[in-house]
Amino acid sequence: MGEAPLDALMSLDPETFARESRAVISFLAGYYRDVEKFPVQPEAMPGGLGALLHDTPPENGEQMDVILEEVWRHIVPALTHWQSPKFFGYFQANASTAGFAGEMLCTGLNIVPFTRAASPAATELESIVMDWMGKLVGLPDRFLFSDGGGGVLHGSTCEAVVCTLAAARDRALSRLGHEGITRLVVYASDQSHSTFQKGARLVGVPRSNFRVISTTAASGYGLTADSVREAVEADVASELVPLYLCATVGTTGLGAVDPVRDLGELARNHGMWLHVDAAYAGSALICPEFQHHIDGAELADSVSMNPHKWFLTNMDCCCLWVASPAALTSALSTDPEYLNNVTEESAAGAGVVDYKDWQIALSRPFRAMKLWVVLRRYGGAGMRAYVRRHVEMARWFEQALEADGRFEVVAPTRFSLVTFRLRPRRDGDDDAVDGLNRRLLVAVNASGRAFMTHFVVDGKFVIRMAVGGAMTEMRHVQDTWELVRDKAEEVGAVLK
Ligand SMILES: Cc1ncc(COP(=O)(O)O)c(C=O)c1O
């Protein structure tokens, strides 16, 4: 085993950097070539990796080829292969050549743009790319820097949501005084992402003041303004203060859509902050045929979406736009002397974006580079074609299900997420059908030939087929349909 004890002293030597980076790239190219052949989800026993690797780090550095060999032999076989074209679970975490190139530039340059002074071009590129993305997804101008709003790149929607909740809280408490915090109420639906509940807790909203409003099949599992109004009015009558309402465009479980305009009007009437969470479906909004889903976004205070899901941008990358940057920065800004650069420009200061004041952490990567490279490399037309291809494949899968009398589609397929289950054959079969669907999902995943996840709605176990992988082609979706049919037959014998 090669020892390289002094390599840490020259760890950015350009020759070594080029050689070893090339080795990693050919390793990854080989992985992408073969990824389709791996079982999408491994059969990995808990603790299995610990048994294969040393239990202390090496004292002397090893050669990159030795390390890569170990990755291939021990780690890759126990991974769930998110880049497999047959990965249909959760929502995708897209990777692409441009996303990787952008990530390499971001990682290689390794600058830390927490203030504009700390890296002017990185800050400016982030503002430019946020305006680009805002225009692409059809946001109203008020979210663009060019119109007084603005955007920031976070690592995740969860971080973005906490920041908007803090901004909403501080806006309300400036009116109510700090004691008012116990009266603040946050509203979400039973389909909203769990991050809203966590975020509300983190910013000090009492747990008992988080309202989960029920949705039904009749509204496609979207909220109705009436149900929110009823909850809000009951709270107001109890002298509570409506603070924040979440509208989701493309919910995690079912891909449902809340009516943004109706909720926006209600939020305005009650002085609530409206956040539009389009973490997954935000990517589809670049296509004009999907933009009606954010009709009314001009009534929102903030909007977010994740290019790291379905927009060919490697992890991590979340776009957050706000109509009032001041509302965000007044909740999040700090002014330590050690970050104040003594330059004429910083003395001039006003209007300068210091992204540390738009997020929780101080240090931050150069994510703008990654998203900018993706946009430059594929362009709006390329990205629209990419999204539409998945939407088409999802529709094909949905039609195949509908044509086969044994299945039902549970929620309307609005984007590229299909939710389905084997249907009960007669009333009273519900428990048996749930068991059957569980077995179907287990059988599909155990085959290694596809990977899906599940959801439960109205007490029903539902299988989710999220189409959106960078390497997914129609043949993968068709093979997966064959697989689902075969496995349904295999497990179906159990139900009388
Ligand atoms: C609708 C929705 N909101 C929020 C999230 C959380 O996103 P993140 O993992 O970036 O925090 C998800 C994740 O799937 C989601 O689907």
The ligand as a Gaussian input file, in Angstrom:
#p B3LYP/6-31G(d) Opt

LIG

0 1
 C      -42.581000      20.296000      -1.004000
 C      -41.276000      20.156000      -0.271000
 N      -40.898000      21.112000       0.580000
 C      -39.736000      21.041000       1.247000
 C      -38.888000      19.972000       1.090000
 C      -37.601000      19.925000       1.852000
 O      -36.554000      20.241000       0.988000
 P      -35.044000      20.252000       1.484000
 O      -34.635000      18.835000       1.585000
 O      -34.307000      21.025000       0.450000
 O      -35.015000      20.942000       2.804000
 C      -39.243000      18.945000       0.214000
 C      -38.372000      17.777000       0.040000
 O      -38.665000      16.847000      -0.665000
 C      -40.461000      19.040000      -0.476000
 O      -40.860000      18.077000      -1.307000

